[in-house]
Structures are given as C-alpha cells and as structure tokens.
Amino acid sequence: MNLIETAPHNFGKEKIYEGVLGNLVAFACKLSFEKGYDGYVAFEPKSKLVEHYKQMLKAQQISSNRMIINTNTALLLINTYFNK
C-alpha cells in the first residue's frame, strides 16, 4: 500500500465516518487474495502511527520502517468489513 491518508474532515474527535482505515486496508487485503498473495499487504508507516496500526489493524512491524498484514489478520479485517 502507498499513502493512506485521512481526509481533513475525518480526523480526530470530530471525524464524520468511523472505520475508514480498516475498510481501506480490508479492501487491499481482499485484492491481495484475488491476486494470489494470500492477503499479505506491506506498507511503510509514518513513525508516529506505528502503534496505532498495531492496535487498529493488528499489523506487525517487521523492520523499523515496514509493517505487514498477514493472512490471518487479512481474513479478520475482511470478515469485519465485508461480511456484514
């Protein structure tokens, strides 16, 4: 993934929509499965967001500037955002 950004009107306590980050990442995981990558998604987070991504997405930090979503987490995200 490259450059996931929050729209200015959807940031902080005054945000309009809930779950945008999870929904976008779940969609990327879904595409990863469709392309034959077993749901894996990698990205380079801004350093101040590493803990946020660990908590919100269950992403794993694999180096100082690289995080991944693995198959199990991808399935969890897809089931959370697409199987309602």
C-alpha positions in Angstrom: 0.0 0.0 0.0 1.1 3.5 -0.6 0.0 6.7 1.1 -3.1 6.0 3.2 -4.2 9.4 4.3 -7.2 10.6 6.4 -9.3 13.4 4.8 -9.1 16.6 6.9 -12.9 16.3 7.7 -12.5 12.8 9.0 -9.7 13.2 11.6 -9.7 13.2 15.4 -12.7 13.5 17.7 -14.7 15.5 15.1 -14.5 12.9 12.4 -17.5 12.2 10.3 -17.0 8.4 9.5 -15.8 5.5 11.6 -13.7 2.7 10.3 -12.3 4.2 7.2 -8.8 3.0 7.8 -9.9 -0.6 8.5 -12.2 -0.6 5.5 -9.5 0.6 3.1 -6.9 -1.9 4.4 -9.5 -4.7 4.3 -10.1 -3.8 0.7 -6.4 -4.0 0.0 -6.3 -7.4 1.7 -9.2 -8.6 -0.4 -7.3 -7.5 -3.6 -4.2 -9.3 -2.3 -6.2 -12.6 -2.0 -7.6 -12.0 -5.5 -4.1 -11.5 -6.9 -2.8 -14.7 -5.3 -0.8 -13.1 -2.4 -2.7 -14.8 0.4 -3.9 -11.5 1.8 -0.5 -10.1 2.6 -0.1 -6.4 2.5 3.0 -4.4 3.3 3.4 -0.7 3.9 5.8 1.9 5.4 4.0 3.9 8.1 4.8 7.3 9.4 6.7 6.6 12.7 4.1 8.2 14.9 1.4 5.8 13.5 3.2 2.5 14.1 1.4 1.9 17.5 -1.9 3.0 16.0 -1.6 0.5 13.2 -0.6 -2.3 15.6 -3.7 -1.6 17.7 -6.3 -0.8 14.9 -5.2 -3.2 12.2 -3.2 -5.8 14.2 -0.3 -5.1 11.8 3.1 -6.5 12.5 6.2 -4.4 12.5 8.9 -6.3 10.6 11.6 -3.6 10.4 12.0 0.0 11.6 10.0 1.3 8.6 8.0 -1.7 7.4 4.7 -3.2 8.6 2.7 -6.1 7.2 -0.8 -7.5 7.4 -0.5 -11.3 7.3 -3.1 -13.9 6.1 -4.9 -14.4 9.4 -5.2 -10.7 10.1 -6.3 -10.1 6.5 -9.1 -12.6 6.9 -10.1 -10.9 10.2 -10.3 -7.5 8.5 -12.2 -8.8 5.5 -14.7 -10.6 7.7 -15.1 -7.5 9.9 -15.7 -5.0 7.0 -17.1 -7.1 4.1 -19.2 -9.9 5.7 -21.9 -7.9 7.4 
